[in-house]
Amino acid sequence: MPQAPWKPLLAEVIGTFTLIFAGAGAIIMDQATKGGVGLLGISLAHGLAIAVMVSALGAVSGGHFNPAVTCGFLASGRMKVGRGVTYIVAQLCGAALGAAALWSTYPHDAASAVHLGTPALASGVSTGAGILLEAIGSFFLVIVVFGTAVHPQAPRLGGLAIGLTITMDILAFGLLTGAAMNPARAFGPALVAGDWANQLVYWIGPIIGGAAAGWLYSGAYIGAAR
């Protein structure tokens, strides 16, 4: 029996909420503890959040939790546009709720100092470079999603490989762009904190990278969706 349409959307809200609450929460706690969490801790918080939520909810919604991943499915023809739009709306709602929860519970001084963990470009990083970095990181992420969760012969790793890819990307260029690789990851904290600087970087880059990865992997290794 097909599941009710709202069930995967709720899963997308919960998963994206978790990413924001754990990932941006780690950034706030790093500020509050004057570096006590560190880049490794922040990268693990993001990666573990996705790893456990993909493992828990992937069977319900596919475990996208990211408009860039959904765009990869759209580009590959594995999701209809209308369904993709509802997924993206659910992800943005989950991100906004996660940021609101952080604002309501975490130390306000620390949360304000880092704009609720809103990703930002480092000094000297141009808009173009930021878009390219986010596109490359998102390409890696969606390639791994397709390789471990979509391919019919994919190794059953749960969300581990996907979470590790996020950890890898944050360690590689998190100090340059924040390594959001996810428009919802940028949108939720920005909405609550009111910090929209360079927001387009975190939409253009991830959507290009995610769509390219989904199209390429599906066309080269899986074939057209039936």
Secondary structure, DSSP 8 states (H G I E B T S, - for coil): ----THHHHHHHHHHHHHHIIIIIHHHHHHHHTTSSSHHHHHHHHHHHHHHHHHHHHHHHH----SHHHHHHHHHTTSS-HHHHHHHHHHHHHHHHHHHHHHHHHS-HHHHHHTGGG-----TT--HHHHHHHHHHHHHHHHHHHIIIIISTT----TTHHHHHHHHHHHHHHHHHH----SHHHHHHHHHHHT--TTTTHHHHHHHHHHHHHHHHHIIIII-S--
